[in-house]
Amino acid sequence: MAKNQYPFIFVHGMFGWGMDEGLDKKLPYWGATTGNLMEFLAENDYKGYALSVGPVSSAWDRACELYARLMGTTVDYGKAHSERHNHRRFGRTYKEPLFDGGLSDERKIHLIGHSHGGITARLLLHLLTDGDAEERAATDPNDISGLFTGGKGNWIQSITCICTPHNGTVTFDVAKKYKLLPLLEALAFNYVNVAGRMSMQTKQFFDFHLEQFGINNTPGKEDRHDFFQSKRNLAKGTDTIRDDMSGEGASTMNVQLKPFNPHPFYFSYYFNAVGKKKPEKDKLKPIKTDFTFLYLTSSLIMFDNRKKLKNGDIPYEDFANDGLVNVSSAMHPADEPFKDYDPDHVERGVWQVMPECKGDHGTAVGLFADAEKTHQFYLEMAKMLVSTETMPEPEAEAAV
């Protein structure tokens, strides 16, 4: 019998993948070069699922895909949302829930998101809790997805965010400042449009989940658009991960995710790839990270912010980063309650910021990382999450 009554649902970040893709058998997103984390957890009697959602899609579209996968239904991106963003309302169909019965008040889940996966988890919780007024106004009550009707906020036992850009990522802002953004976007959109149409996708090696834009066929159908139309649909829209990564986009998202749900337990982990040059000198530089590319991006972030730090224009937390996300953004959403994690006083309805982890954005999921440290990190996390399952519900707490 599994140690966790409520399963762990792992949500990957940008350009990531889950257990439904063939790539996961060769190089798992969760565990990466340290081995398949889901298998390791299973060997230790923990129940976990690495779900697959759109690797470059918006948090909204990804949350809709998560809901359909969990509940065993057709992906419904929302009537109002789809019309506003000029893409299809419906995506693929999952014939059965991820586990028997799907989610309910009795069958809760722990959501664990890495990077953009954390934003996706927060949005899913919000929609389950409050639904969406615009979708309710635009949709026939007999035709609306249960995701948009609300009243399901207690289906989520906990949310754990790892290296999540709650307040946007400084990498986006630096790329925009140095005029790298248009080039990076063009490369990404062309890559997605080409790779998404290749035969490897039909073999389920890697799935972009972009049938709403017509880039790939909806599974079981032949309905993709021609190359140039699908490219225009994706590049000209505002319904991709690009718009969640900027500080402005994150601020908009944080406003959207109101009111705050006080029922679940919230945990955040941040990684720091910045260290002191010499112990006796207060000089900071990127430490040797597990992934060379992230050493370079961390250096670029620090180069841009070094003068601001020296002049006292930014705090150290904005300077420190994991190669992609600055520490202050990964700690917690700017306008939500938070505190430092205290194992003796774990609370609902407040972000519990875990102690600093050394490493980069990829270290968090085991990419070129130490296997023993990675496994211990997730075993300790699993034990902590399971401990919340025996804590009294809010109603019981209020009655005491």
N, C-alpha and C positions, 0 to 999 in steps of 0.2 A: 504493500500500500504506500502511495506517495506521501511524503512528509507534508506537502502543501495541499490543503483542501481545495484552494483556489489556484488554478493553473497560472503560470507565468506566460504572458504574451509579449514576445520581443518584437519591436518595430524598428526596422533598419533606417538609416539616414539616406542622404543624397547619393545617387548612383549605386545604391545598395540592392540587395536581393534577399530572398527568404528561402524557406525549405521547399517551395513549389518549383524552383528553378533547378535545372540540371547542374548549373554552375556551383550550387551549394554543396553538391556531393564532391566536387573537385577542390573548391576553396570556400568553405562556409564563411558567410559574413560574420556570424557570431562565433568567435573562436579563431577565425582566420588561420594563421600559420601555427597556432597552438592546438589545433584540432577542433572538431565539431563540439561547440558548447552544449547544444541540446543533448547530444549523446553523453557527454560528461555529466551533466546534471541528472540524466536518467540513471546513470550508473550509481549516483548518490541518492537515488530515490526522490528526485524532484521532477515535477511534471512541467515541461516547457515547450512552447511552440514558437518557431521563428516564422512569422507571417510575411507574405509578399505583397507589396503595394507599389504604386508608381514611383520609380526612382527619381524622376524629375518633376513629378506632379505637385500641385499645391497641397497644403495641409488639408484643405477642405476635401478635395478629391480623394486623397489618401484615407481620410477618416471615413468617407462613404464606402470605400473599398474594404476597410477593416470591419466595418459593421456588417457588410454583406457576407464576408468570409466567416465571421463569428456566428452569424445567425443562420447561414445557409439560405441565401435569397439572392435576388438580382441586384447588382450595384445600381443605385439610384442616386445620381449626382444632384438631384433637386430640379424641379421645373424652373423656378425663378433663377437659380444659379446658372443652369445650363443655357437658358435664353440670354442671360446677361453676358455670358462668356462665349456665346456662339459655338457651343459644341453639343454633342448628343447627350440626352438626359440619362440613358441607360447604358450600362456596360455588360460585363459578363455575368453569368448566373452560376451560383454555387448551389448544388443540389441538396446538400445537407449541412447542418451546423458543424462547426469545428469539433465540438464535443456534444454528447447527447443532450438534447433539449435546448442548446444555446444558452445565452445569458439570461439571468433572472435575479430576483432578490435573494434567492438561495444559492444560485450558481454565479458567484462573482469571479473577477479576474484581477490579477496584478498586471498592470501595464508597465513595460520597461522599454524606454525609447533611447536610442543613441542619436545624437545630433538632431537632425530635422525630425527624426522619429519621436523625439520628446514633444515637439510642437504638435505633431499629429495626435499623440496620445492626449494632450491637453484639450485639443479641439474635439476629439471624440467624446471625452468626458463632458465638455460643455454642451454638445448637441444632445447627448443622452439625458443630461440634466434639464435643460431648458428648451431643447428643440430649436426651431428657427421660425420666428414670426413671419418673415417674408415668404418662406416656403408654405406655411399654413394658409397665408392669405391668397397665394397664387394657385394652390392645388386643391382639387376635389378631395374632401375628407376620405372618400373611399379609394383614393388613388395615391395617397401620400405615404412615404416611407416612415416606418416607426422611428427612425432616427431623428426625424424633424418634429415629432410630437411631444418630446420631453417626458419628464416623469420617471426617468430611469437612472438617475444619478447615483443611486446606491448600488448599482451593478458593478461599480469599480471599487475594489478594496484599497488599492494604492496606485500611485503613479511615481515611477522612478525615472528621472531624466539624467542622462549621462552626456556630458559635453554638449548640452543643448543651447543654441543661441536664442535664449528667451527674449533678449532685447536687441536682436540682430547680431550680425557678425562683423567685426572690424575688417575682416578680409574683404568683404563686399565693398565697404567704403574705401579701402585703400585701392582696390582694383578700379573703382570708379574714378578716384582722384587722379590716378596715373593713366587714365583712358584705356585701361586694359579690358574693361567690361564688354564693349561691343565685340571685340575679337573673341573673347571667351564665350560669349553668348552665341555668336555665329558658329564657332566650332562645336559647341554643345548641341545646338539645334540641328545642325547638319549631320552630326554623328548619330543623334537619336533617330532622325528621319531615315537615314540609310540603314543603320543597324536594326531598327525596329521593323524593317521590311524584309530582312534577310531570312533565309531558310532556317538559320540556326534557331530563330525564335519559334518556328513551328515545331521544332524538336524540343521545345521547352528548356533550352540551355539558358536563355536569358529573356525575360519578359518585361517589356517597358510599360505595360498596362496603360496604353495610350489609345485605346479604341474609341474613346470619346472624341478625340481629335481626328480619327480616321487614319492614324499613322499605321496601326496594325489591325488585322482582322479581329473582330470580336470572336472569341473561341466558339467554334461551331458554325461560323458564318464566313462569307466572303464579302466583306463590306468596307474595306479600307478605301480611302480616297487616293487620287493620283498623287504623285510625289510632290508637286508644286503646291497643290491645294492644301495638303496636310501640313506642309512646311509653313505656309502662310497662317494657317489656323493656330499653330503652336507659337510661332515667333511674334505674331502681332497681338496675341492675347495677353491677359494679365492673370492667368490662372495656372501659373507654374511655380516651381520652388523659388525661382528668382525673386518673386515679389514677397516671399516670406523672410528672405535673408537680410534685407536692408534694415537699417534702423527705423526708417519710416514705416516699412511693411510690418516690422515687429511691433511697433507702437500701435498700429491699426489693429493688429491681431490681439494685442493685450487688452484693448478697449472692447473688442468683440467678445472676448472670453470673460465677460462680466454678466451676472454676478458670480463671485467666487463660491465654489461649492465647498462647504466646511466638513463634509462627511468623510472623504477619503484621507489616507495618509499620503503625504508628499515628501519625496526625497530627491535631492540633487547631488550629483557628483561632478566635480570639475577636475581637469588635468592641467598641469602647468609645465610647460617646456622651457621655462626661463629660469636661469640660475645665476649665481654670482660668479664673476670671473675668477676672483681670488677671495678666500675667506676674510682676509684683512682689508679688502677694498670693496666699497659699495658700488661695484661696477657690474652691470647686468648684461647677459648675453644669452642666446639660445643654448640650452644644453644639448648634448649629442642625443638626438631623438632616435626612435626606432625606425623611422621612415625618413629618408634623406629629403624627399620632396617637402615634407612638413618642416624640416629644419630651414629650408630656403624660404618658405612662406612666413615662418615665424620671424626670420631675420628681416624680411620686408616690412612686416607689421611693426617691429621694434625700431627699424630705421625711420619709419614715418612718425612714430610717437616719441622718439627719444628726446627731442627738443621740448615737447609738451611736458614730459615727465620732469625734465631738468628745471623748467620754469614753474613747476607746480600747477600746471593747467589741467592735468589729469591725475587720478590716484594710481597707485601701483597696480591695482586690480585691472585697470583698463590697459595697462602696459603688458602685464603678464598674459600669456595665451598658450593654447595647445597646438599652435600651428595654423589653426583656422578660426577658433572662437576665443575671444578674450574672456579671462576668468570672471570678470564682473557680470558678463552676460550669462555665463553658464551657472552662476551661483543660484539665481532665482529671478523670476519676473520682477521688474522694477517696482510695480505697484501692488504686490501681493505680500501677505505676512510671511515672515521667515525668522529662523533662529538657527544657531549652531546646533548640530546634532548632539543629543544627550541620550545615551543608551538607557539611562534610568528614567527618562521622562519623554517617551515617544508620544507625540500628540497628533490628533487629526487636525485638518484644516490649516496647517502652517507648513511652509517649505522648510524642511530640516536639511540644512546644508552640511554635507559630509566633510570630513577632514580632507585637506589637499592631497591629491594623488600626483606623483611625479610621472611625466611622460607626455606623449602627444595624443592627437585626436584618434590615431589608429591604435595606440597602446590600449585604449579603453575596450577595444573589441578583440584584442589579441594579435594585432597585425605586427609581425616581426618582434613580438614581445616574449617575455619569459613565461613559459607554460605554467610553471608552478605558481608564480605570482598571479597570473591571470585566473587560474582555477581557484586560488584562495580568495581572490577579490569577489568572484561570483558566488562562492560558497558562503562567504560572510554576508553578502547581500541577500541570498536566498534565506538564510537563517533569520535575518532581521525581518524580512517580509513575512515569513511564516509566523513570527512572533506576534504580528498584528492581528492574526486571524482569531486569536483567543481574547482579544481586547473587547470590552463591552461596546455595543452599539451606542450612538449618541443618546437615544431615548433612555437607555438603561443608565447612562451616566447622569442624565438630568434628574432621574428619579431617585438617585442615591442621596 
